[in-house]
């Protein structure tokens, strides 16, 4: 099951997008990626907003393996992502996908919730 990431890490936080064939079949091809940098690895999760609420689809551990990254899926209620995947740098992999405004998402997540 192919998987692709577009992410950035700054100030110990991770944000980006994740794509998988499993997502294309079940939800939609690209959803959001969030998480934290801890002790040289990324503790990340795939999520989206449904009805204004954050829904987490899977959690991951992402570590450096040589020149590449190694993704291990820790938890997912439905098989959307591979159990393990080696990720190779490819700047053109998601070139045709629409860009997400990560700064806006960060502001939304930090703003006080209204009932």
C-alpha positions in Angstrom: 0.0 0.0 0.0 1.8 3.2 -1.1 2.0 6.1 1.2 3.3 9.7 0.7 3.9 12.5 3.2 4.3 16.3 2.8 5.3 17.7 6.2 7.3 20.3 8.0 8.8 20.2 11.5 9.3 23.5 13.4 9.5 24.3 17.1 9.1 20.6 17.9 5.7 20.4 16.1 4.9 18.4 13.0 2.2 19.4 10.4 1.5 18.3 6.9 -0.5 16.0 4.7 -0.5 12.2 4.3 -1.7 10.3 1.3 -2.4 6.5 1.0 -4.3 4.2 -1.4 -6.2 3.0 1.7 -7.5 6.6 2.2 -8.6 6.9 -1.5 -10.8 3.8 -1.1 -12.3 4.8 2.3 -12.3 8.6 2.9 -10.5 10.9 0.5 -6.9 10.7 -0.8 -5.2 13.3 1.4 -5.8 14.1 5.1 -3.8 16.1 7.6 -0.8 15.1 9.6 0.1 16.4 13.0 2.4 15.5 15.9 5.5 16.2 17.9 9.3 15.7 17.6 10.5 13.7 20.6 13.9 12.3 21.2 14.8 12.3 17.5 11.7 10.7 16.3 8.3 12.0 15.1 5.2 10.9 17.0 2.6 11.7 14.4 -1.1 11.2 13.7 -3.3 11.4 10.7 -6.5 13.4 11.2 -9.2 15.4 9.6 -12.1 17.6 10.8 -15.6 16.2 10.5 -18.5 18.4 11.7 -16.0 20.8 13.2 -14.3 18.1 15.4 -10.9 16.6 15.0 -11.1 12.9 14.1 -7.8 10.9 14.3 -7.5 8.0 11.8 -4.1 6.6 12.8 -1.0 7.2 14.9 2.6 6.7 13.7 6.2 6.7 14.8 8.5 8.1 12.1 12.3 7.7 12.5 15.3 8.4 10.3 16.7 5.3 8.6 19.9 6.1 6.7 18.9 8.8 4.1 15.2 7.9 4.3 12.4 7.9 6.9 10.8 4.8 8.3 7.1 5.0 9.2 5.5 2.5 11.6 1.7 2.6 12.1 1.0 2.2 15.8 -2.8 2.3 15.8 -5.6 2.5 13.3 -9.1 1.3 13.7 -9.5 0.6 9.9 -6.6 -0.4 7.6 -5.9 2.9 5.9 -2.1 2.8 6.0 0.6 0.2 5.7 1.9 -1.4 9.0 5.4 -0.2 8.0 6.8 1.8 5.2 10.1 3.2 4.1 9.8 6.8 2.9 12.1 8.2 0.2 12.6 11.9 -0.5 10.8 12.9 -3.7 9.9 16.6 -4.0 7.6 15.9 -6.9 5.6 13.2 -5.3 2.7 15.4 -4.2 3.3 18.3 -6.7 -0.2 18.1 -8.2 -2.0 17.9 -4.9 -3.6 21.1 -3.5 -1.6 22.9 -0.8 -3.0 23.1 2.7 -2.8 26.3 4.7 -0.9 24.8 7.7 -0.6 28.2 9.5 -4.4 28.6 9.4 -4.9 25.1 10.8 -2.5 25.8 13.6 -4.4 29.0 14.5 -7.7 27.1 14.5 -6.3 24.4 16.8 -4.9 26.9 19.3 -8.0 29.1 19.4 -10.5 28.7 22.3 -13.3 26.3 21.5 -16.8 27.8 21.3 -19.9 25.8 22.3 
